[in-house]
């Protein structure tokens, strides 16, 4: 059973502002989460969510196993993402 990947509106805005090559890479990596998200996710210490590496970018992710949804809450450059949390 595949998972549905949903993006927070701020994540969509962030991706739209990126260069096309970066946004293409982000979308390609997000596709990996559809089949087996836990293969790529790491638990984010101190929080009730996961982190997902996309090159120099990081996404903070919630997973609803019962409904098979992966929700991308936050996406930013790795130098900024942990400072905002």
Backbone torsions as a table, in degrees:
resi	resn	phi	psi	omega
1	UNK	NA	128.9	-178.9
2	UNK	-88.0	153.4	177.7
3	UNK	-92.5	152.1	173.2
4	UNK	-94.6	129.4	178.5
5	UNK	-100.2	118.6	179.0
6	UNK	-112.3	141.9	-178.8
7	UNK	-112.7	135.5	173.0
8	UNK	-64.0	146.8	179.9
9	UNK	-55.0	-34.8	177.8
10	UNK	-67.6	-31.1	176.8
11	UNK	-67.9	-42.3	177.8
12	UNK	-61.0	-44.1	178.2
13	UNK	-61.1	-42.4	179.9
14	UNK	-61.5	-46.1	-178.8
15	UNK	-64.0	-39.5	179.9
16	UNK	-64.2	-28.7	180.0
17	UNK	-80.0	-18.2	-178.5
18	UNK	-74.0	160.0	171.8
19	UNK	-60.2	154.4	-177.9
20	UNK	-59.1	-39.8	-179.0
21	UNK	-64.0	-37.9	178.9
22	UNK	-71.9	-44.2	-179.7
23	UNK	-64.3	-37.8	176.2
24	UNK	-62.1	-42.4	179.2
25	UNK	-64.6	-40.0	179.0
26	UNK	-62.4	-49.6	-179.4
27	UNK	-62.9	-37.1	178.5
28	UNK	-63.8	-42.5	178.4
29	UNK	-67.7	-38.6	179.6
30	UNK	-63.5	-30.8	177.8
31	UNK	-60.9	-30.5	-179.7
32	UNK	-62.4	-27.7	-177.1
33	UNK	-72.0	-14.9	-176.2
34	UNK	-67.7	-38.9	-175.2
35	UNK	-83.9	-51.2	-177.2
36	UNK	-147.1	82.1	-173.3
37	UNK	-60.7	-33.5	-174.1
38	UNK	-72.6	-11.8	174.1
39	UNK	-68.9	-28.7	-173.5
40	UNK	-109.6	-12.9	-175.2
41	UNK	-93.9	145.4	173.3
42	UNK	-119.4	144.4	177.5
43	UNK	-66.6	135.3	178.5
44	UNK	-91.2	109.7	-174.2
45	UNK	-58.7	136.9	177.7
46	UNK	82.8	-3.0	-179.4
47	UNK	-130.7	162.3	178.5
48	UNK	-99.5	54.5	179.7
49	UNK	-154.0	-177.0	-179.3
50	UNK	-119.9	160.7	172.7
51	UNK	-115.4	150.7	-176.7
52	UNK	-134.4	124.4	-178.7
53	UNK	-85.0	132.3	175.1
54	UNK	-134.9	80.6	-175.7
55	UNK	60.6	-122.9	178.6
56	UNK	-85.2	5.8	-178.3
57	UNK	-111.3	155.9	178.1
58	UNK	-132.3	144.2	175.1
59	UNK	-119.1	140.5	171.7
60	UNK	-101.5	129.7	-164.4
61	UNK	-130.6	139.2	168.3
62	UNK	-108.7	145.9	178.0
63	UNK	-125.8	127.3	174.5
64	UNK	-106.9	97.5	-176.6
65	UNK	-65.7	-35.7	-176.8
66	UNK	-65.9	-34.9	179.5
67	UNK	-102.7	-0.7	178.9
68	UNK	58.3	51.4	179.5
69	UNK	-123.2	132.9	171.6
70	UNK	-108.8	118.9	-176.3
71	UNK	-110.3	117.3	178.6
72	UNK	-85.9	107.7	-176.0
73	UNK	-81.2	-46.7	-173.1
74	UNK	-139.1	142.4	174.3
75	UNK	-142.1	128.6	179.9
76	UNK	-162.7	173.3	176.0
77	UNK	-64.5	146.7	-175.2
78	UNK	-61.7	-24.6	179.0
79	UNK	-72.8	-18.6	-176.9
80	UNK	-111.7	-24.8	-168.6
81	UNK	-63.9	-39.8	-175.8
82	UNK	-79.3	-20.5	178.2
83	UNK	-73.8	-28.0	-176.9
84	UNK	-82.6	-10.6	-175.5
85	UNK	-92.9	NA	NA
